[in-house]
Structures are given as structure tokens and as C-alpha cells.
Amino acid sequence: MKVSNFINFSVVAGFFIGLAVGIMKFDEPEHMLFMTIVVTISMYLISLAMATIYIYVIEPKHSVLTNKEMIEKQLEYFDNEFDHTERHARAIHQFISNSDFSDDQEIPRKAAK
């Protein structure tokens, strides 16, 4: 089972377990909802901890943190994307700075036929 599938399954199971416990234990809907949220978050955190331990112990060589070349490629990609976005934002700022948005000028309109 993939790690992401395990986490998703644990969150869904936590939701239904929390819902069942909330229905059995409380009469007010607010308390049921609170119990459902608490158990769902708890199951999510527990599954994240288990997935982290699994990745650290079972797959240490496949870990993202140890693959320096992949990290450098991703950082280079993100750097290029940031530069592209920054150039685009500067072009938009330049266009807005050069545009005259005053109400004094009247926009010519086509006559209705």
C-alpha cells in the first residue's frame, strides 16, 4: 500500500470512528461534531507519524531528503518559475504605471444601429 493511500484510509477511518463514538457518547450535535473532528485529526496525526517512521526505516535510500540531485533540480525549477513570475509581475506593474485611468478622457463608442 502506498503511503498516501495509507494516510487517506486512516483519515477516513478516523472520521467514521469519531462519528460512531460521538453518536454513542453524546446527545448534542455540537459534541458529536467536536468528537468527530478530534478523532479525525488524531488519526491523521498518528498515520502521519507511522508513515514517517515507515519511510525513515524501510526506505532510507528512497528518501527525498537524501537525494541531492533531485533537490537541486527542483530548486532550479522553482527558481526559474519565480523569476518568470517576477518578470510577469513587473510587466503588469509597468503597464499599470503607464496607463492613464482618469475619467477626463471619454471613450469613443460605436453608434447603435
C-alpha positions as CSV (number, residue, x, y, z in Angstrom):
1,M,0.0,0.0,0.0
2,K,1.3,3.4,-0.9
3,V,2.0,5.8,1.9
4,S,-0.5,8.4,0.6
5,N,-3.2,5.7,0.4
6,F,-2.5,4.6,4.0
7,I,-2.8,8.2,5.2
8,N,-6.1,8.7,3.3
9,F,-7.5,5.5,4.6
10,S,-6.6,6.3,8.1
11,V,-8.3,9.8,7.9
12,V,-11.5,8.3,6.5
13,A,-11.5,5.5,9.1
14,G,-10.8,8.1,11.8
15,F,-13.8,10.1,10.6
16,F,-16.2,7.2,10.8
17,I,-14.8,6.0,14.2
18,G,-15.1,9.6,15.6
19,L,-18.7,9.8,14.2
20,A,-19.6,6.4,15.8
21,V,-18.1,7.4,19.2
22,G,-19.7,10.8,19.1
23,I,-23.1,9.3,18.4
24,M,-22.8,6.7,21.1
25,K,-21.4,9.0,23.8
26,F,-23.2,12.4,23.2
27,D,-26.7,13.6,22.6
28,E,-26.0,17.1,21.4
29,P,-24.9,17.5,17.8
30,E,-22.2,20.0,18.7
31,H,-20.5,17.5,20.9
32,M,-20.8,14.8,18.2
33,L,-19.2,17.1,15.7
34,F,-16.4,18.0,18.1
35,M,-15.7,14.4,18.8
36,T,-15.6,13.5,15.1
37,I,-13.2,16.4,14.4
38,V,-10.9,15.4,17.3
39,V,-10.8,11.8,16.4
40,T,-10.2,12.5,12.7
41,I,-7.3,14.9,13.5
42,S,-5.9,12.4,16.0
43,M,-6.0,9.6,13.4
44,Y,-4.4,11.9,10.8
45,L,-1.5,12.8,13.1
46,I,-1.0,9.1,14.1
47,S,-1.0,8.0,10.5
48,L,1.5,10.7,9.6
49,A,3.8,9.6,12.4
50,M,3.6,6.0,11.3
51,A,4.2,6.9,7.6
52,T,7.2,9.0,8.7
53,I,8.7,6.1,10.6
54,Y,8.0,3.7,7.7
55,I,9.7,6.0,5.2
56,Y,12.7,6.6,7.6
57,V,13.2,2.9,8.5
58,I,12.1,0.9,5.4
59,E,13.1,3.2,2.6
60,P,16.0,5.3,3.7
61,K,17.7,5.4,0.2
62,H,14.5,6.5,-1.5
63,S,14.0,9.4,0.9
64,V,13.6,12.8,-0.7
65,L,16.0,14.4,1.7
66,T,18.9,12.2,0.8
67,N,18.6,12.7,-3.0
68,K,20.7,15.8,-3.6
69,E,20.4,15.8,-7.4
70,M,16.7,15.7,-7.3
71,I,16.5,18.5,-4.7
72,E,18.9,20.7,-6.8
73,K,16.8,20.1,-9.9
74,Q,13.6,21.1,-8.1
75,L,15.2,24.2,-6.6
76,E,16.4,25.2,-10.0
77,Y,13.0,24.7,-11.5
78,F,11.3,26.7,-8.7
79,D,14.0,29.5,-9.1
80,N,13.2,29.7,-12.8
81,E,9.5,29.8,-12.2
82,F,9.9,32.5,-9.5
83,D,12.0,34.6,-12.0
84,H,9.3,34.1,-14.7
85,T,6.6,35.2,-12.3
86,E,8.6,38.2,-11.1
87,R,9.1,39.4,-14.7
88,H,5.4,38.9,-15.4
89,A,4.5,40.9,-12.3
90,R,6.9,43.7,-13.2
91,A,5.4,43.9,-16.7
92,I,1.9,44.2,-15.2
93,H,3.2,46.9,-12.8
94,Q,4.8,48.8,-15.7
95,F,1.6,48.6,-17.7
96,I,-0.5,49.9,-14.8
97,S,2.0,52.7,-14.1
98,N,2.0,53.8,-17.7
99,S,-1.8,53.7,-18.1
100,D,-3.9,56.7,-17.6
101,F,-7.1,55.8,-15.8
102,S,-8.5,59.2,-15.3
103,D,-12.2,59.9,-16.0
104,D,-11.4,63.1,-18.0
105,Q,-11.0,61.1,-21.2
106,E,-14.1,60.0,-22.9
107,I,-14.0,56.6,-24.6
108,P,-15.4,56.7,-28.1
109,R,-18.4,54.4,-28.5
110,K,-19.9,53.0,-31.6
111,A,-23.3,54.3,-32.6
112,A,-26.1,51.8,-32.1
113,K,-27.7,50.8,-35.4
